[in-house]
């Protein structure tokens, strides 16, 4: 076989592999198809950094059954961000994690990892090493065939499902299907069943309405079979509360269990705090978040959770405002969280300027944050850009009494074709300005007319 034929054959085999490089993982694709390529690239990098932060917060404590999957996805994300050496390190950690968890150096759970390494070596122009890993994948698939003909091996389905759940609601529905296929072929894998149920909740759950009875029953069964999964337990209590059941005592009992465990995004603290906020007490939610921080002071995720608890409290009790000490605590937490999540900070900054506006406190800080956000506006999704323009328009009007600048940013918000509270708010303000005879009325009328076309 000639060198050119060998290259073509290798490329075809690489494309046929089941791994992160072939799973069409693009966090920004569905959001901004019509944006300029430079803006799409900027947003994609931003989304990848956010994913990296999210994976770091999942936790790598001993006994985490998803540790190999975490490292595999970390490796892929680092590669996409251009950190090729870090990517190789994470792929190696994934292989070691699987070895420790599965108590074996060889098994079908390595198929995805070897596929990733085949791609990594190929991209480094190391064709011989790439071919070696392709051969290892082929050997594993022969030695460990799928129990079901014409289906992927359940280990591959499970890792693909776990990965897809990190890439938005559309892919989570497919992930639920893959988890179901995986545990039907290998029903002893308890975590696959639990993850299938969590995926269903993520897809079909509604903030105010209870789940369909059949999904709630699946949750109950999964919770009974996996009693140590406190994340699932918190989700289940949320759904029970939506049916009218009084869950306060159960929630407080669950909180004690959650606080005793290592904290991560799947420890149960986040859905538990949401449960407290909606069905127990927002003040108790703040107390719980602060208690978690006292016990685990170095966990950045807990600081973000606590900041959110203060935000919920600010927004829901206009007639019972926070005490000055609590206002300062809320602002202090947000400042700290912005530093702890530098690549996710635009979302945190938007929340910060919102809470500053509500508290009428820390306006100098808000000025600085607004300027930072406006300079990096290309990193924001359209809906977040619209939110920024609306908030900034209100800020410059009420804080700096700059009517013209406010109008310009309300116009920017209204121009973005995304239906939201913020767009409606900006349109209302523009209509008010016309009625008041604002000097920019003619421009505003033209813009509003164009919105109707």
C-alpha positions in Angstrom: 0.0 0.0 0.0 1.3 3.4 -1.0 1.8 6.2 1.6 -1.1 8.1 0.2 -3.4 5.0 0.4 -2.2 4.3 3.9 -3.0 7.9 4.9 -6.5 7.6 3.3 -7.2 4.3 5.1 -6.1 5.7 8.4 -8.3 8.8 8.0 -11.3 6.7 7.2 -10.7 4.5 10.3 -10.3 7.6 12.4 -13.6 9.0 11.2 -15.3 5.7 12.0 -14.1 5.7 15.6 -16.5 6.4 18.5 -14.8 9.1 20.5 -15.1 12.8 21.3 -13.5 13.9 18.1 -16.2 12.3 16.0 -19.3 13.1 18.2 -20.0 16.6 16.7 -19.5 18.4 20.0 -19.9 22.1 19.4 -21.5 24.0 22.3 -22.2 27.1 20.2 -23.5 25.6 16.9 -27.3 25.7 17.7 -27.1 29.2 19.1 -25.7 31.5 16.4 -25.7 30.1 13.0 -26.0 33.5 11.3 -23.2 35.3 13.2 -19.9 36.2 11.6 -17.3 33.4 11.8 -15.0 35.5 14.1 -17.9 35.9 16.6 -18.8 32.3 16.4 -15.2 31.3 17.1 -15.1 33.7 20.1 -18.3 32.3 21.5 -17.2 28.8 21.0 -14.0 29.4 23.0 -16.0 31.0 25.7 -18.4 28.1 25.9 -15.5 25.6 26.0 -13.9 27.5 28.9 -17.3 27.4 30.7 -17.5 23.6 30.1 -14.0 23.3 31.5 -15.0 25.1 34.6 -18.1 22.9 34.9 -16.1 19.8 34.7 -13.6 21.0 37.3 -16.6 21.5 39.6 -17.9 18.0 39.2 -15.2 16.8 41.5 -12.6 14.1 41.3 -12.9 12.5 44.7 -12.1 8.9 45.2 -14.9 6.5 44.1 -16.4 8.8 41.5 -17.5 6.3 38.8 -17.4 9.0 36.1 -13.8 10.0 36.7 -12.5 8.4 33.5 -15.3 10.1 31.5 -14.5 13.4 33.1 -10.8 13.3 32.2 -11.7 12.1 28.6 -13.9 15.1 28.1 -11.4 17.4 29.8 -8.8 16.2 27.4 -11.0 16.9 24.4 -11.9 20.4 25.6 -8.3 21.3 26.3 -7.3 20.1 22.8 -10.0 22.3 21.2 -8.8 25.2 23.2 -5.2 24.7 21.9 -3.7 23.2 25.0 -2.4 20.0 23.3 0.0 18.9 26.0 -2.7 19.3 28.7 -5.0 17.3 26.5 -2.6 14.4 26.4 -2.2 14.5 30.2 -5.9 14.3 30.7 -6.3 11.4 28.3 -3.6 9.5 30.2 -5.4 10.3 33.5 -8.6 8.9 32.0 -6.9 5.6 31.2 -5.5 5.4 34.7 -8.9 6.3 36.3 -10.6 3.5 34.3 -7.8 1.1 35.4 -8.4 1.9 39.1 -12.2 2.0 39.0 -12.6 -1.2 36.9 -9.7 -3.0 38.5 -8.3 -4.0 35.1 -5.9 -2.7 32.5 -8.1 -3.8 29.6 -11.8 -3.5 28.8 -14.4 -2.0 26.5 -14.5 1.2 28.6 -11.1 2.1 27.0 -12.5 2.2 23.4 -13.4 5.9 23.6 -10.1 6.8 25.4 -8.0 5.0 22.7 -10.0 6.7 20.0 -9.2 10.1 21.5 -5.5 9.2 21.7 -5.6 8.0 18.0 -7.0 11.3 17.0 -4.5 13.2 19.2 -1.5 11.5 17.7 -2.9 12.0 14.2 -3.3 15.7 14.8 0.3 15.8 16.0 1.4 14.1 12.7 2.4 11.0 14.5 0.8 8.6 12.1 2.4 5.4 13.5 1.2 6.1 17.0 -2.2 7.0 15.7 -2.4 3.7 13.8 -1.3 1.9 16.9 -4.3 3.2 18.9 -6.7 2.5 16.0 -5.5 -1.1 16.1 -6.0 -1.2 19.9 -9.6 -0.1 19.4 -10.2 -2.8 16.7 -8.8 -5.4 19.1 -11.0 -4.3 22.0 -14.1 -4.4 19.8 -13.3 -7.9 18.7 -12.5 -9.1 22.2 -15.5 -7.4 23.8 -18.3 -7.3 21.2 -21.6 -5.6 21.9 -24.2 -7.9 23.5 -26.7 -6.6 21.0 -26.1 -6.9 17.3 -26.1 -3.7 15.3 -25.7 -1.7 18.5 -22.7 0.0 20.1 -21.2 -1.6 23.1 -23.0 -0.4 26.3 -19.8 1.2 27.6 -19.6 3.3 24.5 -23.3 4.3 24.8 -22.8 5.2 28.4 -19.8 7.5 27.8 -21.4 9.1 24.8 -24.5 9.7 26.8 -22.7 11.2 29.7 -20.8 13.5 27.4 -23.8 14.6 25.4 -25.5 15.7 28.6 -22.9 18.5 28.9 -23.9 20.0 25.6 -27.4 21.3 26.0 -31.0 20.2 26.1 -31.2 19.0 22.5 -28.4 16.5 23.0 -29.7 15.5 26.5 -32.7 13.8 24.9 -30.4 11.7 22.8 -28.3 11.0 25.9 -31.3 9.6 27.7 -31.9 7.2 24.9 -28.3 6.1 24.9 -28.3 5.5 28.7 -31.5 3.4 28.3 -29.8 1.3 25.6 -26.7 0.9 27.8 -28.4 -0.3 31.0 -30.8 -2.6 29.1 -27.8 -4.4 27.8 -25.9 -4.2 31.1 -28.4 -3.8 33.9 -25.9 -4.2 36.7 -24.5 -0.7 36.0 -26.5 1.3 38.6 -25.0 4.7 37.6 -26.3 4.3 34.1 -29.8 3.8 35.3 -29.6 6.8 37.6 -28.1 9.0 34.8 -30.9 8.0 32.5 -33.5 9.2 35.0 -31.6 12.5 35.6 -31.4 13.0 31.8 -35.2 12.6 31.6 -35.7 15.1 34.3 -33.4 17.6 32.5 -35.4 17.2 29.3 -39.0 17.0 30.6 -38.8 18.9 33.9 -40.6 22.2 34.2 -39.9 24.9 36.9 -43.5 25.0 38.0 -45.2 21.8 36.9 -44.7 18.3 38.2 -43.3 15.6 36.0 -45.4 13.1 34.3 -46.3 10.2 36.6 -44.3 7.6 34.7 -41.1 9.6 35.0 -41.7 10.4 38.7 -42.1 6.6 39.2 -38.8 6.0 37.5 -37.2 8.6 39.7 -38.6 6.8 42.8 -37.2 3.4 41.6 -33.8 4.9 40.8 -33.6 6.6 44.2 -34.4 3.4 46.0 -31.8 1.5 44.0 -29.2 4.2 44.4 -29.7 5.6 47.9 -26.3 7.2 48.1 -26.9 9.5 45.2 -28.0 12.6 47.0 -28.2 14.7 43.8 -31.0 12.4 42.6 -32.6 12.5 46.1 -32.7 16.3 45.9 -34.2 16.2 42.4 -36.8 13.7 43.6 -37.9 15.9 46.6 -38.3 18.8 44.2 -40.7 16.9 42.1 -42.6 15.6 45.1 -43.0 19.1 46.4 -44.5 20.1 43.1 -47.3 17.6 43.7 -48.2 19.3 46.9 -46.3 17.1 49.3 -44.8 18.8 52.4 -41.1 18.0 52.1 -39.6 20.4 54.6 -38.5 17.9 57.2 -37.2 15.5 54.5 -35.3 18.4 52.9 -33.6 19.3 56.2 -32.7 15.7 56.8 -31.2 15.5 53.3 -29.3 18.7 53.9 -27.4 17.1 56.8 -26.4 14.2 54.6 -25.2 16.5 51.8 -23.2 18.7 54.1 -21.2 15.7 55.4 -20.1 14.7 51.9 -17.4 16.2 49.7 -18.9 19.1 47.7 -19.2 19.2 44.0 -21.8 20.0 41.3 -23.3 16.5 41.7 -23.1 16.3 45.5 -26.7 17.5 45.7 -26.2 21.0 47.1 -27.4 22.9 44.0 -30.8 21.2 43.6 -31.2 21.1 47.4 -30.7 24.9 47.6 -33.3 25.3 44.8 -35.6 23.1 46.8 -35.1 25.2 49.9 -35.7 28.4 47.9 -39.0 27.3 46.5 -40.5 25.1 49.2 -38.8 25.7 52.5 -37.5 29.3 53.0 -35.1 31.6 51.1 -33.6 32.7 54.3 -33.0 29.0 55.2 -31.4 28.5 51.8 -28.9 31.3 52.6 -28.2 29.7 56.0 -27.7 26.3 54.3 -25.3 27.8 51.7 -23.3 29.6 54.4 -23.1 26.5 56.5 -21.8 24.6 53.5 -19.2 27.3 53.0 -18.2 27.1 56.7 -17.6 23.3 56.4 -16.0 23.5 53.0 -14.5 27.0 52.8 -12.3 26.3 49.7 -15.0 25.1 47.3 -15.6 27.8 44.7 -18.8 26.2 43.6 -20.3 26.8 47.0 -19.5 30.5 46.9 -21.4 30.7 43.6 -24.3 28.8 45.1 -24.3 31.2 48.1 -24.2 34.3 45.8 -27.2 32.9 43.9 -29.1 32.4 47.2 -28.7 36.1 48.0 -29.8 37.0 44.5 -33.0 34.9 44.9 -33.7 36.6 48.2 -33.2 40.1 46.7 -35.6 39.5 43.8 -38.4 37.9 45.7 -38.7 40.2 48.8 -38.9 43.8 47.6 -41.1 44.5 50.6 -38.5 43.0 53.0 -35.1 44.1 51.7 -31.8 42.6 52.9 -30.1 44.2 55.8 -27.0 46.3 55.0 -24.7 43.6 56.3 -26.4 41.0 54.0 -26.2 43.4 51.0 -22.5 43.7 51.6 -22.1 40.0 51.8 -24.0 39.4 48.6 -21.8 41.9 46.7 -18.7 40.5 48.3 -19.5 37.0 47.2 -20.2 38.0 43.6 -16.9 39.8 43.4 -15.1 36.8 44.7 -16.9 34.4 42.4 -16.0 36.6 39.4 -12.3 36.1 40.2 -12.8 32.4 40.8 -14.5 31.8 37.4 -12.6 34.2 35.1 -13.7 32.4 31.9 -17.3 32.1 33.0 -17.4 35.6 34.4 -19.7 37.3 31.9 -22.7 35.4 33.3 -21.6 36.2 36.8 -21.0 39.8 35.9 -24.5 40.1 34.4 -26.0 38.7 37.6 -23.8 41.1 39.7 -25.0 44.3 37.8 -28.6 43.1 38.2 -28.3 42.7 41.9 -26.4 46.0 42.3 -29.3 47.7 40.5 -31.8 46.1 42.9 -29.8 46.9 46.0 -28.9 50.4 44.8 -25.5 49.7 46.2 -22.0 49.4 44.7 -22.7 51.5 41.6 -18.9 52.3 41.1 -18.3 48.6 40.9 -21.1 48.3 38.4 -19.7 51.0 36.2 -16.4 49.0 35.9 -18.2 45.7 35.2 -20.4 47.2 32.5 -17.3 48.6 30.7 -15.7 45.2 30.9 -18.8 43.5 29.5 -19.2 46.0 26.7 -15.6 45.5 25.6 -16.1 41.7 25.3 -19.7 41.8 23.9 -18.6 39.5 21.1 -18.2 36.7 23.6 -21.9 36.9 24.6 -24.8 35.0 23.1 -27.5 37.2 21.6 -29.8 36.7 24.6 -27.0 37.7 27.0 -26.0 40.7 24.8 -29.6 41.8 24.8 -29.8 41.5 28.5 -26.6 43.5 28.9 -27.8 46.4 26.7 -31.1 46.6 28.5 -29.5 46.6 31.9 -26.9 49.2 30.9 -29.5 51.4 29.3 -31.4 51.5 32.7 -28.1 52.0 34.5 -26.9 55.0 32.6 -30.4 56.6 32.9 -31.0 56.1 36.6 -27.4 56.3 37.8 -25.9 58.9 35.4 -29.0 60.6 34.1 -27.9 60.1 30.5 -31.1 59.9 28.5 -29.5 59.8 25.0 -27.1 57.0 25.9 -29.9 55.1 27.5 -32.0 55.3 24.4 -29.2 54.1 22.2 -28.7 51.0 24.3 -32.4 50.3 24.5 -32.4 50.4 20.7 -29.5 47.9 20.6 -31.4 45.6 22.9 -34.6 45.9 20.8 -32.8 45.2 17.6 -31.7 41.7 18.7 -34.3 39.2 17.4 -34.7 37.3 20.7 -38.0 37.4 22.5 -37.4 38.1 26.2 -38.4 40.2 29.1 -35.4 42.4 28.4 -36.4 43.1 24.8 -40.0 43.9 25.8 -38.7 46.2 28.6 -36.5 48.1 26.1 -39.3 48.5 23.6 -41.6 49.8 26.3 -39.0 52.4 27.2 -38.6 53.4 23.6 -42.3 53.8 23.2 -42.4 56.0 26.3 -39.7 58.2 24.9 -41.7 58.8 21.7 -44.7 59.9 23.7 -42.5 62.2 25.7 -41.2 63.8 22.6 -37.6 62.7 23.0 -35.1 64.3 20.5 -34.3 60.9 19.1 -38.0 60.0 18.5 -37.6 59.9 14.7 -34.8 57.3 15.0 -36.8 55.3 17.5 -39.9 55.3 15.3 -37.9 54.0 12.3 -36.4 51.2 14.4 -39.7 50.1 15.9 -41.2 50.1 12.4 -38.4 47.9 11.1 -39.1 45.5 14.0 -42.6 44.9 12.7 -41.4 43.9 9.2 
